[in-house]
């Protein structure tokens, strides 16, 4: 029975911490757009996400153009 004097305040304190944390996440906008990320993954993204890919492709085009030019 004496354990209840410890467990009840501990449970109430934990509940208060959980509610405060939930209210903080709502206030900071964590739940504003729930469908956006789900739809964003389905959109076709033609741009390559590899760093430096565009500069490598430009260098290849420049080399091909210079090798095709008559001397």
MMTF fields as JSON, N, C-alpha, C and O atoms, coordinates in Angstrom:
{
  "mmtfVersion": "1.0.0",
  "mmtfProducer": "UNKNOWN",
  "numBonds": 283,
  "numAtoms": 284,
  "numGroups": 71,
  "numChains": 1,
  "numModels": 1,
  "chainsPerModel": [1],
  "groupsPerChain": [71],
  "chainIdList": ["A"],
  "bondAtomList": [4, 2, 8, 6, 12, 10, 16, 14, 20, 18, 24, 22, 28, 26, 32, 30, 36, 34, 40, 38, 44, 42, 48, 46, 52, 50, 56, 54, 60, 58, 64, 62, 68, 66, 72, 70, 76, 74, 80, 78, 84, 82, 88, 86, 92, 90, 96, 94, 100, 98, 104, 102, 108, 106, 112, 110, 116, 114, 120, 118, 124, 122, 128, 126, 132, 130, 136, 134, 140, 138, 144, 142, 148, 146, 152, 150, 156, 154, 160, 158, 164, 162, 168, 166, 172, 170, 176, 174, 180, 178, 184, 182, 188, 186, 192, 190, 196, 194, 200, 198, 204, 202, 208, 206, 212, 210, 216, 214, 220, 218, 224, 222, 228, 226, 232, 230, 236, 234, 240, 238, 244, 242, 248, 246, 252, 250, 256, 254, 260, 258, 264, 262, 268, 266, 272, 270, 276, 274, 280, 278],
  "bondOrderList": [1, 1, 1, 1, 1, 1, 1, 1, 1, 1, 1, 1, 1, 1, 1, 1, 1, 1, 1, 1, 1, 1, 1, 1, 1, 1, 1, 1, 1, 1, 1, 1, 1, 1, 1, 1, 1, 1, 1, 1, 1, 1, 1, 1, 1, 1, 1, 1, 1, 1, 1, 1, 1, 1, 1, 1, 1, 1, 1, 1, 1, 1, 1, 1, 1, 1, 1, 1, 1, 1],
  "groupList": [{"groupName": "UNK", "atomNameList": ["N", "CA", "C", "O"], "elementList": ["N", "C", "C", "O"], "formalChargeList": [0, 0, 0, 0], "bondAtomList": [1, 0, 2, 1, 3, 2], "bondOrderList": [1, 1, 2], "singleLetterCode": "X", "chemCompType": "L-PEPTIDE LINKING"}],
  "groupTypeList": [0, 0, 0, 0, 0, 0, 0, 0, 0, 0, 0, 0, 0, 0, 0, 0, 0, 0, 0, 0, 0, 0, 0, 0, 0, 0, 0, 0, 0, 0, 0, 0, 0, 0, 0, 0, 0, 0, 0, 0, 0, 0, 0, 0, 0, 0, 0, 0, 0, 0, 0, 0, 0, 0, 0, 0, 0, 0, 0, 0, 0, 0, 0, 0, 0, 0, 0, 0, 0, 0, 0],
  "groupIdList": [1, 2, 3, 4, 5, 6, 7, 8, 9, 10, 11, 12, 13, 14, 15, 16, 17, 18, 19, 20, 21, 22, 23, 24, 25, 26, 27, 28, 29, 30, 31, 32, 33, 34, 35, 36, 37, 38, 39, 40, 41, 42, 43, 44, 45, 46, 47, 48, 49, 50, 51, 52, 53, 54, 55, 56, 57, 58, 59, 60, 61, 62, 63, 64, 65, 66, 67, 68, 69, 70, 71],
  "secStructList": [7, 6, 6, 2, 2, 2, 2, 2, 2, 2, 2, 2, 2, 2, 2, 2, 2, 2, 2, 2, 2, 2, 2, 2, 2, 2, 2, 6, 6, 6, 6, 1, 7, 1, 1, 2, 2, 2, 2, 2, 6, 6, 1, 7, 7, 7, 1, 7, 7, 1, 6, 6, 2, 2, 2, 2, 2, 2, 2, 2, 2, 2, 2, 2, 2, 2, 2, 2, 1, 7, 7],
  "xCoordList": [0.816, 0.0, 0.854, 0.483, 1.972, 2.808, 3.468, 3.895, 3.551, 4.128, 3.239, 3.728, 1.944, 1.022, 1.349, 1.109, 1.894, 2.263, 3.427, 3.637, 4.163, 5.237, 4.764, 5.091, 4.001, 3.62, 2.6, 2.689, 1.64, 0.617, 1.227, 0.958, 2.025, 2.652, 3.621, 3.741, 4.3, 5.199, 4.422, 4.856, 3.293, 2.459, 1.872, 1.815, 1.442, 0.886, 1.979, 1.732, 3.166, 4.274, 4.649, 4.911, 4.679, 4.985, 3.902, 4.199, 2.652, 1.556, 1.668, 1.425, 2.029, 2.181, 3.319, 3.184, 4.425, 5.548, 5.114, 5.466, 4.363, 3.914, 2.973, 3.079, 2.075, 1.13, 1.877, 1.587, 2.823, 3.603, 4.407, 4.472, 5.016, 5.773, 4.86, 5.232, 3.674, 2.723, 2.292, 2.242, 1.983, 1.577, 2.714, 2.465, 3.95, 5.099, 5.236, 5.533, 5.023, 5.126, 4.002, 4.221, 2.817, 1.708, 1.997, 1.764, 2.501, 2.782, 3.924, 3.933, 4.877, 6.005, 5.697, 6.547, 4.515, 4.091, 4.466, 4.556, 4.686, 5.087, 3.977, 4.262, 2.733, 1.611, 0.849, -0.308, 1.465, 0.759, 0.451, -0.683, 1.419, 1.237, 1.538, 2.691, 0.506, 0.703, 0.715, 1.295, 0.088, -0.011, 1.092, 1.363, 1.722, 2.744, 3.894, 4.199, 4.55, 5.656, 5.222, 5.997, 4.014, 3.533, 3.335, 3.605, 2.872, 2.683, 4.005, 4.206, 4.897, 6.165, 7.022, 7.769, 6.92, 7.738, 7.274, 8.047, 6.023, 5.504, 5.809, 5.706, 6.181, 6.459, 7.777, 8.747, 7.796, 8.979, 9.961, 9.635, 11.137, 12.156, 13.247, 14.047, 13.275, 14.214, 15.632, 16.582, 15.787, 17.118, 17.879, 17.364, 19.085, 19.871, 20.304, 20.625, 20.311, 20.645, 22.107, 22.492, 22.918, 24.31, 25.12, 25.062, 25.868, 26.673, 27.735, 28.414, 27.879, 28.888, 28.5, 29.295, 27.305, 26.882, 26.77, 27.179, 26.216, 26.011, 27.34, 27.487, 28.31, 29.596, 30.333, 31.032, 30.191, 30.807, 30.182, 30.887, 28.867, 28.187, 28.595, 28.765, 28.752, 29.167, 30.594, 30.897, 31.473, 32.854, 32.892, 33.678, 32.045, 31.992, 31.511, 32.047, 30.509, 30.004, 31.077, 31.232, 31.824, 32.884, 33.99, 34.511, 34.344, 35.385, 34.912, 35.68, 33.669, 33.132, 33.075, 33.378, 32.689, 32.6, 33.991, 34.155, 34.975, 36.321, 36.976, 37.812, 36.606, 37.197, 36.525, 37.136, 35.28, 34.569, 34.93, 34.677, 35.51, 35.827, 36.978, 37.944, 36.878, 37.969, 39.201, 39.084, 40.354, 41.607, 42.23, 43.285],
  "yCoordList": [-1.202, 0.0, 1.259, 2.26, 1.219, 2.409, 2.708, 3.837, 1.703, 1.933, 2.851, 3.544, 2.86, 3.741, 5.213, 6.06, 5.518, 6.899, 7.356, 8.557, 6.43, 6.757, 6.69, 7.567, 5.66, 5.43, 6.436, 6.846, 6.834, 7.772, 9.137, 9.649, 9.755, 11.026, 10.876, 11.78, 9.744, 9.499, 9.408, 9.958, 8.728, 8.616, 9.963, 10.287, 10.739, 12.06, 12.973, 13.726, 12.909, 13.715, 13.328, 14.2, 12.044, 11.578, 12.012, 12.365, 11.981, 12.415, 13.912, 14.338, 14.686, 16.126, 16.408, 17.266, 15.695, 15.866, 15.494, 16.193, 14.416, 13.986, 15.021, 15.31, 15.57, 16.573, 17.846, 18.433, 18.27, 19.472, 19.25, 20.14, 18.082, 17.771, 17.749, 18.266, 17.161, 17.129, 18.541, 18.864, 19.378, 20.754, 21.54, 22.379, 21.279, 21.932, 21.521, 22.36, 20.242, 19.803, 20.39, 20.738, 20.501, 21.108, 22.58, 23.077, 23.28, 24.701, 24.965, 25.996, 24.046, 24.247, 23.798, 23.942, 23.263, 22.961, 21.586, 21.379, 20.649, 19.307, 18.569, 17.678, 18.92, 18.18, 19.002, 18.697, 20.032, 20.9, 20.219, 20.294, 19.562, 18.97, 17.481, 17.068, 16.681, 15.236, 14.55, 13.472, 15.147, 14.494, 14.922, 14.209, 16.05, 16.559, 15.598, 15.303, 15.094, 14.166, 12.878, 12.3, 12.429, 11.208, 11.429, 10.528, 12.6, 12.894, 13.269, 12.998, 13.887, 14.329, 13.153, 13.275, 12.025, 10.872, 10.27, 9.589, 10.514, 9.972, 10.841, 10.375, 12.09, 12.993, 12.606, 12.263, 12.665, 12.307, 13.467, 14.586, 13.195, 14.218, 13.888, 12.978, 14.634, 14.341, 14.802, 14.325, 15.718, 16.214, 15.165, 14.671, 14.817, 13.853, 14.478, 15.665, 13.695, 14.194, 13.898, 14.05, 13.481, 13.157, 14.453, 15.21, 14.732, 15.963, 15.946, 14.938, 17.038, 17.159, 16.534, 16.562, 15.969, 15.293, 16.268, 15.962, 17.439, 18.42, 18.927, 19.097, 19.172, 19.673, 18.592, 18.907, 17.318, 16.232, 16.13, 15.932, 16.266, 16.194, 17.367, 17.2, 18.546, 19.718, 19.53, 19.899, 18.958, 18.705, 17.708, 17.869, 16.675, 15.699, 16.354, 16.077, 17.213, 17.911, 18.803, 18.866, 19.496, 20.379, 19.572, 19.988, 18.424, 17.592, 17.019, 16.986, 16.571, 16.033, 17.114, 16.859, 18.317, 19.413, 19.781, 20.079, 19.76, 20.13, 19.029, 19.314, 17.773, 16.682, 16.553, 16.047, 17.006, 16.953, 18.113, 18.049, 19.155, 20.347, 20.041, 19.38, 20.513, 20.284, 21.108, 22.23, 20.543, 21.214, 21.95, 22.563],
  "zCoordList": [0.0, 0.0, 0.0, -0.613, 0.668, 0.726, -0.632, -0.876, -1.51, -2.835, -3.669, -4.561, -3.386, -4.108, -3.857, -4.718, -2.683, -2.39, -3.272, -3.447, -3.813, -4.737, -6.186, -6.986, -6.526, -7.915, -8.448, -9.605, -7.626, -8.096, -8.424, -9.51, -7.561, -7.953, -9.134, -9.962, -9.206, -10.324, -11.636, -12.649, -11.628, -12.82, -13.217, -14.403, -12.252, -12.54, -13.105, -14.047, -12.542, -13.052, -14.471, -15.3, -14.763, -16.105, -17.097, -18.238, -16.65, -17.51, -17.817, -18.946, -16.831, -17.039, -18.024, -18.896, -17.89, -18.82, -20.234, -21.185, -20.393, -21.721, -22.339, -23.531, -21.568, -22.077, -22.474, -23.517, -21.662, -21.987, -23.262, -24.111, -23.409, -24.612, -25.835, -26.888, -25.714, -26.823, -27.208, -28.394, -26.236, -26.528, -27.181, -28.046, -26.78, -27.403, -28.87, -29.72, -29.173, -30.564, -31.413, -32.573, -30.852, -31.599, -31.85, -32.952, -30.843, -30.989, -31.98, -32.652, -32.071, -32.983, -34.407, -35.286, -34.659, -36.019, -36.521, -37.731, -35.635, -36.063, -36.804, -37.604, -36.557, -37.14, -38.174, -38.463, -38.732, -39.668, -40.995, -41.469, -41.598, -42.916, -42.847, -42.97, -42.652, -42.541, -43.896, -44.028, -44.91, -46.216, -47.184, -48.15, -46.954, -47.862, -48.101, -49.257, -47.052, -47.282, -47.978, -48.739, -47.732, -48.38, -49.875, -50.67, -50.267, -51.689, -52.357, -53.541, -51.602, -52.161, -52.621, -53.591, -51.938, -52.314, -53.638, -54.312, -54.016, -55.259, -56.468, -57.603, -56.247, -57.358, -58.017, -57.342, -59.343, -60.094, -60.051, -60.448, -59.577, -59.484, -60.494, -60.278, -61.602, -62.675, -62.37, -62.991, -61.43, -61.117, -60.314, -59.31, -60.732, -59.951, -58.633, -58.576, -57.599, -56.27, -55.908, -54.749, -56.874, -56.61, -56.598, -57.567, -55.539, -55.502, -56.587, -56.779, -57.287, -58.322, -59.644, -60.584, -59.753, -60.975, -62.136, -63.256, -61.866, -62.932, -63.475, -64.686, -62.599, -63.085, -63.872, -64.835, -63.479, -64.245, -65.638, -66.627, -65.707, -67.0, -67.887, -69.095, -67.302, -68.076, -68.589, -69.723, -67.761, -68.192, -69.344, -70.278, -69.282, -70.367, -71.661, -72.735, -71.562, -72.749, -73.34, -74.56, -72.483, -72.961, -73.65, -74.685, -73.08, -73.675, -75.009, -75.971, -75.08, -76.333, -77.399, -78.564, -77.004, -77.971, -78.492, -79.675, -77.62, -78.059, -78.883, -79.74, -78.632, -79.406, -80.78, -81.721, -80.896, -82.173, -83.096, -84.299, -82.55, -83.35, -84.314, -83.935, -85.537, -86.497, -86.111, -85.619, -86.34, -85.958, -87.1, -86.937]
}
